[in-house]
């Protein structure tokens, strides 16, 4: 079960919270009572996360390397 803390408390208690993560606790950081981000212990991240995120990318959009190549081409840089 995650614990909820404010962004201010997160900044003030960062080292202590790292220890909580070692105990396999999830921490949800709130800003103005709305979830801002969640921190989970590394072991809880699914091993196939990178594969799944690659599958979710929008292949209709050029990647950063393609954009860089186009910019260099337009500028006449080789």
C-alpha beads as a LAMMPS data file, in Angstrom:
LAMMPS data file: protein, C-alpha beads

78 atoms
77 bonds

1 atom types
1 bond types

-500.0 500.0 xlo xhi
-500.0 500.0 ylo yhi
-500.0 500.0 zlo zhi

Masses

1 110.0

Atoms # bond

1 1 1 0.000 0.000 0.000
2 1 1 1.526 3.327 -1.005
3 1 1 2.161 6.178 1.367
4 1 1 1.151 9.692 0.330
5 1 1 3.278 12.759 1.016
6 1 1 3.411 16.353 -0.176
7 1 1 6.104 17.569 -2.564
8 1 1 7.471 19.744 0.263
9 1 1 7.708 16.765 2.606
10 1 1 9.355 14.743 -0.173
11 1 1 12.122 17.354 -0.483
12 1 1 12.594 17.552 3.295
13 1 1 12.625 13.795 3.977
14 1 1 14.293 12.459 0.819
15 1 1 17.000 10.347 2.556
16 1 1 14.498 8.846 4.948
17 1 1 12.171 8.008 2.072
18 1 1 14.952 6.159 0.275
19 1 1 15.089 3.851 3.283
20 1 1 11.314 3.342 3.051
21 1 1 11.748 2.274 -0.564
22 1 1 14.240 -0.356 0.560
23 1 1 11.387 -1.800 2.640
24 1 1 9.373 -2.111 -0.584
25 1 1 6.992 0.735 0.047
26 1 1 5.563 2.828 -2.741
27 1 1 5.477 6.591 -2.299
28 1 1 3.008 8.880 -4.056
29 1 1 4.053 12.534 -4.070
30 1 1 1.222 15.054 -4.113
31 1 1 1.166 18.684 -5.168
32 1 1 -1.903 20.646 -4.143
33 1 1 -3.561 17.364 -3.135
34 1 1 -3.169 15.891 -6.628
35 1 1 -0.803 13.009 -7.458
36 1 1 2.352 14.340 -9.078
37 1 1 4.408 11.148 -9.365
38 1 1 4.875 7.741 -7.778
39 1 1 8.162 6.208 -6.693
40 1 1 8.417 2.439 -6.540
41 1 1 11.314 0.198 -5.551
42 1 1 13.365 -0.830 -8.578
43 1 1 12.527 -4.512 -8.136
44 1 1 8.834 -3.724 -8.644
45 1 1 9.381 -2.402 -12.166
46 1 1 8.314 -5.053 -14.673
47 1 1 11.316 -6.541 -16.466
48 1 1 9.667 -6.044 -19.852
49 1 1 8.903 -2.350 -19.277
50 1 1 11.321 -1.126 -21.954
51 1 1 9.943 -3.594 -24.479
52 1 1 6.391 -2.509 -23.706
53 1 1 7.260 1.185 -23.943
54 1 1 8.894 0.624 -27.341
55 1 1 5.699 -1.029 -28.538
56 1 1 3.699 2.000 -27.402
57 1 1 5.749 4.532 -29.362
58 1 1 4.018 6.338 -32.181
59 1 1 5.751 5.056 -35.301
60 1 1 3.975 7.658 -37.420
61 1 1 6.201 10.316 -35.807
62 1 1 9.926 10.570 -36.656
63 1 1 12.363 9.696 -33.886
64 1 1 14.976 12.136 -32.575
65 1 1 17.730 10.764 -34.810
66 1 1 15.560 11.283 -37.873
67 1 1 14.719 14.838 -36.777
68 1 1 18.410 15.575 -36.169
69 1 1 19.310 14.217 -39.619
70 1 1 16.665 16.419 -41.268
71 1 1 17.798 19.549 -39.381
72 1 1 21.437 18.936 -40.338
73 1 1 20.405 18.352 -43.939
74 1 1 18.437 21.606 -44.037
75 1 1 21.346 23.524 -42.511
76 1 1 23.772 21.974 -44.972
77 1 1 25.785 20.318 -42.199
78 1 1 27.428 17.021 -43.076

Bonds

1 1 1 2
2 1 2 3
3 1 3 4
4 1 4 5
5 1 5 6
6 1 6 7
7 1 7 8
8 1 8 9
9 1 9 10
10 1 10 11
11 1 11 12
12 1 12 13
13 1 13 14
14 1 14 15
15 1 15 16
16 1 16 17
17 1 17 18
18 1 18 19
19 1 19 20
20 1 20 21
21 1 21 22
22 1 22 23
23 1 23 24
24 1 24 25
25 1 25 26
26 1 26 27
27 1 27 28
28 1 28 29
29 1 29 30
30 1 30 31
31 1 31 32
32 1 32 33
33 1 33 34
34 1 34 35
35 1 35 36
36 1 36 37
37 1 37 38
38 1 38 39
39 1 39 40
40 1 40 41
41 1 41 42
42 1 42 43
43 1 43 44
44 1 44 45
45 1 45 46
46 1 46 47
47 1 47 48
48 1 48 49
49 1 49 50
50 1 50 51
51 1 51 52
52 1 52 53
53 1 53 54
54 1 54 55
55 1 55 56
56 1 56 57
57 1 57 58
58 1 58 59
59 1 59 60
60 1 60 61
61 1 61 62
62 1 62 63
63 1 63 64
64 1 64 65
65 1 65 66
66 1 66 67
67 1 67 68
68 1 68 69
69 1 69 70
70 1 70 71
71 1 71 72
72 1 72 73
73 1 73 74
74 1 74 75
75 1 75 76
76 1 76 77
77 1 77 78
